[in-house]
Amino acid sequence: MSALDDTDFAILRLLAEDAGQGAGAIGRACGLSQPAAWRRIKRLRDAGIVGGQRLVLDAEALGFGVTVFLGVKLATKGRVSLEDFERAVSAIPEVQTVEHVLGLYDYRLRVVARDLPDFERVLRRRIMTLPGAGEVEANVLLSEERRPGPLGGRH
């Protein structure tokens, strides 16, 4: 694929805002015809730059009022494989993301719960009983702002 131009970046920004909008709306916003916008979107998908669509649910509206970021250090490296821990922690419904990280902890988890007592239950009964789970550090999310990502600085 050739280098991306300003129109490609404009299309990517529009898709990042609302991946469900059609090629007609994107074309109008970028000064393109619907077929031209569709071809560009298809080219971006075929090149792997756009990798699908994601449904974003409002956790609070669904009754999950607490989000906690957990740093997890594995207690017994070597005895439990990373894949075993990842598979087990990914099966916990309250765990939204599992990130293998470099630093003080081995994993960073994003966990949602109805409230703090519910989070404590998830932590004690589900996360701390995982194979290899050792030291944990919890950070409760107070607020979150959406960042524009890698497209934010491009005009």
N, C-alpha and C positions, 0 to 999 in steps of 0.2 A: 504494500500500500504506500502511496506517495505521502509526503508530509501533510499534516493537517493544516488547514487554513483557518482564517477567522470565522468563516461560516460554519465549519465543522465544530469549532469550539462553542459557537453560539448554539448549535443544535445540541451538543452535549450538555450545556448548561440548562437548556429547556427540558431535556429528558431527565436530568438530575432533579429538577423541580417537580416534574410530573411525568413519569414514564408512560402513563396511559394515554397521553394526548396523541392525536393522530398526525399523520404526515401533512395533512391540509393545514392544521393549526400551526404546526412548526414551520411550514413553508411560508405562511402569511407573516409570522413573526420575523422570519429571516429574509423576506423578499424573494422567495422561491416559489415556483409552482409546486403543486402537490406531488406530481411525479418526480420532479427534481429532488425534493426533500426526501421522498421515499427512497430514491436511489442512494442518496448520501447516507441515510440511516441504515440501509441494507449493507452498504460498504463498511460502515463503522461496526456493524454486528459481525459481518463476515471476517473482518480483521481481528475480531476478539476484543475490540476497544469497549464495546457495549456488550455486557455479558448477561443479559436477561433483565427481568423486572423483579422488584421486591415489594411485598405488601408490608406497610408499616402500621402496626397496631398501637393504639394508645393504651399503654399498660394501666395507667391510673383510671381511665374510663372503664377498664375491665375489672377493676377492684384491686389492682396491685399498686398500692400507694408508696411502696418503699423500693428503692433500687440501691443495691450495695455492690461495690467493687471489692472483690476478695483477692488478696494475694495469697497463694498457696505454695508452700515449700514442701516438696516430697520428703518424707522421713526416711525412706529406705530406697535410695537410688540403686538401681541394679537388681533389686529383688522384685520390683514391680516395673514392668515396662511402661514407657511413656504412653504407648498405644493403649495399654490396659486402663491406665488412669483416664486418658482422654475418652475412651469408649464409655467407661462407667460414669464419669461426670457429665458427659453429653446426654446421658439417659435421664438425668434429673430435669423434670419439666420447668422448674423455676430458674434454671441456669440458661441464660439467653446466649451468652458467648463464652467460648473457651479459647484463650490465647496463650500459646507457649511463648514465654518471654525470657530475656536475658537480664539478669540483675539479682536483686535480693531474693526474689521468689521465682519459682519455676513456672507458675501459671497465674494468669489474671482472669478472673471470672466476673461476669456481670450477672447478678442474681436479682430477681424480682420477688417480692413477697407482699402479702396483703398489708402487713404492719410489722413492727419490730418483734413482737412475740412470735409471729409466723416465721419471720426470718430466723429467729433463734431456733425454732423447731427444725427448719430446713438445714441449718448449719449443724446442729447436734445429731440429728437422725439420718441425714442424707450425705452431707459433705464430709463431716469428720469421720464417718464410718467407711469412706472410700478406701480401696487398697492403696497404701502408700501415702495417704494424706498425713501431713505433719503440721508444721507451724502455719498459722493463718493470720492475716491482718485484714480487717474490715474497714472500708471507707464508705460511709453513707452519702449518697448523692443528694445534695441540697437543691441544685438547679442545673439546667443544661441548656446550652445555646448551640444551635446548629451552625457548624462551620461550613464555608463554601467548598472546602476541599481543594484539590489540585487545580481546579478550573477557576477559582476565585480571582486570581491575579491577572488572568488573561483577558484582554478586551475583545 
